[in-house]
Amino acid sequence: MATPLVVSDVAKSFTMHLRDGIRLPVVSGVSFSIRAGECTVLGGPSGAGKSSILKMLYGNYAVDEGQIIVTHDDGLIDLATASPRTVLAVRRQTIGYVSQFLRTVPRVSALDVVAEPLVERGEDREVARGKARALLAQLNLPEKLWALPPATFSGGEQQRVNIARGFITEHPILLLDEPTASLDARNRDVVIELIAAKKAADVALLGIFHDHDVREAVADRVIDVTAFAPGKIAA
């Protein structure tokens, strides 16, 4: 089984510039790999560094030390040292991300927000919009909302747009940061189905799920992030 993502001895800290440059370590010695076709879950209490790990893997946070090796464009890229241009290319082609919050351009319709990642990858706009319609329908977003900007939607409606946007592409790696946090039980079940479909398509998924039932339904493996607490000695 392919292993498109390998994380080795990664560490992250934050410098508090408004507090005399105090350095706050977040995680250290982060090491794991993700296989194609599996959903791995980051476990541990709030504040343990789960979201920070996802943000490092997506290139939103810089890495203090260590390697993040991604299979990209028939080669290997270390995201810890990659240029901003390379990081953007990896995001377009290799690593997708579903965050807890939807950030969109004002006045752009929900349908085009969802279709945009496919259009950016070169897909015909109408074909992309057709796939967006199918996903929005699957996620039970009323059709009357599709032509409206998501900024006017409720939190749960915005999150369904966010999920559709994240799942519409065929990225071989998909990062999920609390995708079901604002959803009702019906739509949580839809997300479980979408994750199962990605696994069947050999996508490597890494996620955070505070909902116990969702975590139990999707997780092939749980990584305890408390093992990466700064100063902790690995067994």
N, C-alpha and C positions, 0 to 999 in steps of 0.2 A: 504494500500500500504506500502511495506517495506521501511525502512529508513536506508540504509547501511552506511551513513556517517553523523555524527553530530559534528559540530565545536562549541566550547563554550569558549567565553572570551579569545581568543587567541591574544597574542601580540608578536611583533617582532621588534627588533632594531639591528642596526649594529654598531660595535665599530671600529672607524678609528684609527688603531694603529700607522699609520704614521703621524697622526695629534694630538699627545698628548692624545690619547685615547678618543677622542670626541665620544659621543654616539648619534647616529642618529636614532630616533624612526621612524618606517615605518608604522605600523598599530597597533591598540589596540582595545580590545573589539570585536574581530571578532567572530560573532555568526550566524550560519545558519545550516540548514540540507538539505540533498539532498535525494530525494525519488527515488526509482527504477522506471525506465521507463520515466524519465523526463530529459530534458537538461536544466540545469541552467547556466546562463551566468554571469560572473563578468564584471560589467560595471564601467566606470569612466575614467578620463583622464590618459594619460601616466604619470608614476611616482606615481600613487595613491597606488600601492602595489599589483596589480592583480597577476603578475607573482610570487611575493614573497609568496602570499597565496597558489598558486598551489605548489610551491616548498616545503612549509612546509607540505602540505598534502601528498606529495610524500616522505618526509623524507630527501630531499636535504638540507633544512635549519632547524636548530634547532629552537625550540619554547621557547620564554622567559617565557611565562606563559600561562595557559589555557589548554584545552583538545581537542584532535582530536580523536573521538571515531569511530572505524571502525568495522563493522561486518566481522569477519574473522574466518574461520575454526570452525563454529558453536559456536563462542564465541565473546566477545567484547575486542578490543585492543585499548589502548590509545597510539597513535603514538607519542605523545609529550614526553612520558617517556619510550617508548619501546626500547629494546636493538637493536644494529645494526643487529643482526641475525634475530630478529623478523621483523624488517623493510624489510629486504631482502625477507623473506617469504611472507610478505604482498604484496610486489611488484610482486612476482612470481604468486601468486594465486588470489589476490583480487583487486589491484589497477594497472591499466595500465596508460601509459603516452605517449602523443604525444607532443614533444617539437618543437620549431621552427627550430632546427638544428639536422642534422643527424650525429651521432658519431659512426663510425664503425671501425672494425679491417681492416687494409690494406690487399688487395688482396683477400678478401672474396667477392664472387659474390653477386649481388643484390638479387638474388633468395634465397640464404642461409641467407642473412641478414634478410629478411622478415620471413623466416621459423624458424629462431633460437628460438624465444620465445616459439613456440609450442614444439620444440625439448626439450628445457629446462624443459618443463612441462610434458615430458614423451611420447609425441606423436611420432609415427613412422616417420622417416626422410622423406621418400618418400611421405607419406600422407601429411605431413607438407608442402613439396615442391609443391605438387599439389594445396593446398589451397593458397600458395604464388603465384603461376602462375595465378590463377583465380583473385586474387586481383590486381596484377600488370596489367593484361589485362583490368580489370574494370577501372583502373586509367589511361589507355591509355599510359602506358610506353611501348615503342617499344620492341618487343621480342628479337631483336638483342642486347639489352642492358642487358638482364637478367643475362647473364653469366659473366658480367663485374663488377669490383668493383665500387661502387657508388661514390668513391672519384673523379672519372674522369667525373662525370655527371654535368650538369648545376644545378643551384639552384632549379628550378622547378622540374627537374627530381629527384634530391635528396629528395625533400620534398614528392614526390609521394611514393618513397621507404619508407620514414619515416612513412607516413600515413598507408601504407599497413602493416608495421611492428607493428604499434600500434593497428590497428583494427583486426588483424588476430586472436587474442586470444579471450577468452570468460570471461575476467575479469568482475566482477559485477559492478566495478566502473572504469570509464575512464576519465582521465584528459586531456584536450585539450588546448595547449598553442599556439594560432595563427596557427592552422593547414593549413589554406588556404592562408597564407600570400604570398607565392611565386607562386600561381597557376593561370592559366588562367580561364576564365569563364566556359569552358567545364568541367574542373576538379573540380572547386568549386562546380558545380552541383553534381558531383559524390560524393564528401564529404558530401553534404547535404543528399544524398540518403543513404550513409553509416551510418550517424548519425540517420536517421529515422529507419534504420534496427536495430540499437543497442537499440533504445527506445522501439521498438516493442518486443525486446528480454528481456525487463525489466532491462536493464543496466542503472545505474545512471551516468549521464554525467555532468561534470562541465568544462566550457570552457571560453576562452578569444577569442573574434572575433572582430577585428577592422573593418572588412568589414561589412558595415551596412546591405546589402542585405542578406548576410549569417546569420548574427545575427537574423534578422527578420524571416528568414526561419526556424531556428532551436530552438530558445529560447522559452521555456515554461515559464520562469521566469528570470528576470534580478535583480541581487543584486548590488546595488550602493556601490562601495567600498569606496567612499568618506565618507560614514557614519562611517567608521572605522579609520578616520584620528586620529592620536594621540592627546589626550586632548579633543576630541569632546564628548559632553555629549549626550547620546542617548535620543530620545524623549520618 
